[in-house]
Amino acid sequence: MFFHIVLERNMQLHPRHFGPHLRDKLVSKLMQDVEGTCSGRYGFVVAITGVENIGKGLIREGTGFVTFPVKYQCVIFRPFKGEILEAVVTMVNKMGFFAEAGPVQIFVSNHLIPDDMEFQAGDTPSYTTSDGSAGFKSPYMVHEDFFDILSGNLLFLTWNE
């Protein structure tokens, strides 16, 4: 789920930032550009934990910008198929429900919700069993071991308040 890895990125910096605080400007720009982004290969970049190396800059002709290769350590969030996550149900409607697990937004179709659960419209829409023994609505914390993150297949339900 969470990994600490080393990545590399080429950062462009405007000449007005050159001076005694060049490194600080590069690190600040790196954090702004990278934290909170998503890569299909690595996942969501949660935080940059350190900068290992800033290489020699290469001046781009005609612009004055300099490109620096930066090697940095970061924490990433990458959910895998079959992984157990806790999520918060954020919206319930007749089509299914949306839940959030960190930066991941998940949609579970009503076709994947067990047949004994029915949608109940009203001020707070919900899915409940006919006898009222189980159900969920928004906001609701779910322990998300019931479905497959990558394909959205419903496996089994475990509801926690």
C-alpha positions in Angstrom: 0.0 0.0 0.0 2.6 2.6 1.1 6.2 2.4 -0.3 9.3 4.5 0.2 11.1 4.7 -3.2 13.7 6.8 -5.0 12.6 8.7 -8.2 14.2 11.0 -10.6 12.8 14.1 -12.3 14.2 16.9 -14.5 13.3 20.3 -13.0 13.3 23.5 -14.9 14.1 26.7 -13.0 13.9 30.3 -14.1 17.1 32.4 -13.9 15.6 34.8 -11.4 15.8 32.0 -8.8 19.6 31.6 -9.2 21.6 32.6 -6.1 22.4 31.4 -2.6 19.0 29.7 -2.2 19.0 27.8 -5.5 18.7 24.4 -3.8 15.8 25.5 -1.6 14.0 26.8 -4.6 14.5 23.5 -6.5 13.3 21.5 -3.5 10.2 23.8 -3.1 9.4 23.6 -6.7 9.8 19.8 -6.7 7.4 19.5 -3.8 4.8 21.7 -5.5 5.1 19.8 -8.8 5.2 16.2 -7.5 3.4 15.9 -4.2 -0.3 14.9 -4.7 0.3 13.7 -8.3 -0.4 10.2 -9.7 1.7 8.0 -11.9 0.3 4.8 -13.4 3.6 3.1 -12.8 4.2 4.1 -9.2 0.9 5.4 -7.7 0.1 8.5 -5.8 3.0 10.6 -4.4 2.1 11.3 -0.8 5.2 13.2 0.3 8.8 13.9 -0.6 11.0 12.7 2.3 14.4 13.8 1.0 16.5 14.9 -1.9 19.4 12.6 -2.6 21.1 14.5 -5.4 20.8 17.5 -7.6 22.8 17.2 -10.8 24.5 19.8 -12.8 22.1 22.1 -14.6 21.9 22.3 -18.4 21.0 25.8 -19.9 18.2 25.7 -22.4 19.1 27.9 -25.4 17.0 31.0 -26.0 15.1 30.8 -22.7 17.7 31.0 -20.0 15.9 28.3 -18.1 18.1 25.6 -16.6 17.2 21.9 -16.3 18.4 20.1 -13.2 18.2 16.3 -12.8 16.9 15.7 -9.3 17.0 12.4 -7.5 14.6 12.3 -4.5 13.0 9.9 -2.0 9.2 9.8 -1.6 6.4 7.9 0.0 3.9 6.6 -2.5 0.4 5.1 -2.1 -0.4 2.3 -4.5 -3.3 0.0 -3.9 -3.1 -3.5 -5.4 -5.7 -6.0 -6.5 -7.2 -7.8 -3.5 -5.7 -5.4 -1.0 -7.7 -4.5 2.0 -8.5 -0.8 2.5 -10.6 1.3 4.8 -12.8 3.7 3.0 -15.4 6.3 3.7 -18.7 6.2 1.8 -19.1 9.7 0.4 -22.2 9.4 -1.8 -25.0 6.8 -2.1 -27.5 6.8 -5.0 -29.7 4.3 -6.9 -26.7 3.5 -9.2 -24.4 2.4 -6.4 -22.1 4.3 -4.0 -18.9 6.2 -4.0 -16.2 5.7 -1.4 -12.8 7.3 -0.7 -9.7 5.5 0.5 -7.0 8.2 0.8 -6.6 9.8 -2.7 -8.5 6.9 -4.4 -12.1 7.4 -5.3 -14.0 4.1 -5.7 -17.4 3.5 -7.3 -19.3 0.3 -6.5 -22.2 -0.3 -8.9 -25.6 -1.5 -7.5 -25.1 -4.6 -9.6 -22.3 -5.6 -7.3 -24.2 -4.9 -4.1 -25.8 -8.1 -2.6 -29.3 -8.8 -3.9 -30.8 -8.7 -0.3 -29.8 -5.0 0.0 -32.1 -2.4 -1.5 -31.7 1.3 -2.2 -33.7 3.5 0.2 -34.3 7.1 -1.1 -34.9 9.9 1.3 -33.0 12.7 3.1 -30.0 10.3 3.6 -30.1 7.7 0.8 -28.9 4.3 1.9 -28.7 0.6 1.1 -30.3 -1.7 3.7 -31.4 -5.2 4.0 -35.2 -5.9 4.0 -35.1 -6.7 7.7 -32.9 -3.6 8.5 -30.1 -5.7 10.1 -27.4 -4.3 7.8 -26.8 -1.3 5.6 -24.8 1.8 4.9 -25.2 5.4 4.0 -23.1 8.5 3.6 -20.9 9.3 5.5 -20.0 5.8 6.6 -16.7 4.0 7.2 -16.4 0.7 5.4 -13.7 -1.8 5.8 -13.0 -2.4 2.1 -12.0 -6.0 1.9 -15.2 -6.6 -0.1 -14.1 -5.5 -3.5 -11.2 -5.6 -5.9 -9.6 -2.2 -6.3 -8.5 -2.6 -9.9 -11.7 -4.1 -11.4 -14.4 -3.2 -8.9 -15.6 -6.7 -8.4 -17.6 -7.2 -5.2 -16.2 -10.1 -3.1 -17.8 -9.9 0.3 -19.1 -7.2 2.6 -17.9 -6.2 6.1 -19.4 -2.9 7.3 -17.9 -0.9 10.2 -19.3 2.2 11.7 
